[in-house]
Amino acid sequence: MTTPRSDANEVLVSCQSVWKIFGDNSAAAMQAVVEKGHGKKQILQDYSCVVGVSDVNLEVRRGEIFCIMGLSGSGKSTLIRLLNKLITPSAGQVMVKGRDLSSLNAQQLRSVRAREIGMVFQSVALLPNRTVLENTAFGLEVQGVPKAERLKVAQAALAKVGLSDWTQRYPAELSGGMQQRVGLARALAADPEVILMDEPFSALDPLIRRQLQDEFRQLTKALGKSAVFITHDLDEAIRIGDRIAIMKDGVIIQVGTAEEIVLNPADDYVAEFVAGISRLHLIKAHSVMAPLAAYQAAHPGVDIARLAKASPEADIDQLINLAIRSERDAVAVEHNGTVIGVITLRDLLRGVQGVANESVPPVASVLEATA
């Protein structure tokens, strides 16, 4: 497999004002959206058409796991199928490495799907009469790769997902989790830069599901791949994703890290969505700390050097443990040997509630000043 590239700012996949409207009158409905500003309900009433995806803009960067989540009917599965043109957008552009998929001919599009974007569905659809090794090599077989070479590549892909000892078994002999590993290995065998995952673990038992979530994240990061992961489970999105997009009625309501979404929900819908999520491992020290100068002004007699120290990325759970073990009622946040803020017990309680310290400047500027 290719050596991972390191340009983390490179955008591999982007959507620019992408719409998808389903129905016999979809062209007229799309025109009504553009010219009259009709919404989803009006389009359904006037044209008997369903707006699946509405004016979506997003970017997926190299090496990023980008989760798209929402309830059933939110448009997330429609959106992921637009990313490799399994369905064609009604308007807008889907770009893969700077190329508009709508501008590609059939042969070019097949090449993109075969070499640049792999996809794993909820139903893995393994061929029952083929071995695990043959199923993994199937995509390469379709590409015309010689048998010896494709089996060698498939063997290596299976090793990466922990199935080296199962290559000659058949799908019926595998558990659900193992079948999902075969599906992932089949996608990896083509060495794509982007892997699309459409709720691949949703039918699995909770314990196996968590195990595969961790394995998928570790493997994706180790190989330097980018991924778009569809889920209806916020816990899963938080466990896997670098960034999360929350969808409702075909619209992306908010995009951000789990911490950003929990601390600053875009609207009441998102706030309700994240209300039950534990903040202990989401909220970081840099979001709840008080600026050093403000703390010293309020506590002039405190010796900062004697406070327990934590990094800006320490989570609330780690900070609580530090505070419990400390003889002091505060924890200093230190970066590159410099204290940049202090967290009091009150700050910790706010963090548990998911409330940021609004007096803290953006963390990037704070860390840059002490670099």
Secondary structure, DSSP 4 states (H G I P E B T S, - for coil): -PPPP--TT-EEEEEEEEEEEESTTHHHHHHHHHHH---HHHHHHHH--EEEEEEEEEEEETT-EEEEE-STTSSHHHHHHHTTTSS--SEEEEEETTEEGGG--HHHHHHHHHHTEEEE-SS----TTS-HHHHHTHHHHHTT--HHHHHHHHHHHHHHTT-GGGTTS-GGGS-HHHHHHHHHHHHHHT--SEEEEESTTTTS-HHHHHHHHHHHHHHHHHHT-EEEEEES-HHHHHHH-SEEEEEETTEEEEEE-HHHHHHS-SSHHHHHHTTTS--TTTSBHHHHPEEHHHHHHH-TT--GGGSEEE-TT-BHHHHHHHHHH-SSSEEEEEETTEEEEEEEHHHHHHHHHT---TTSPPHHHHHHHT-
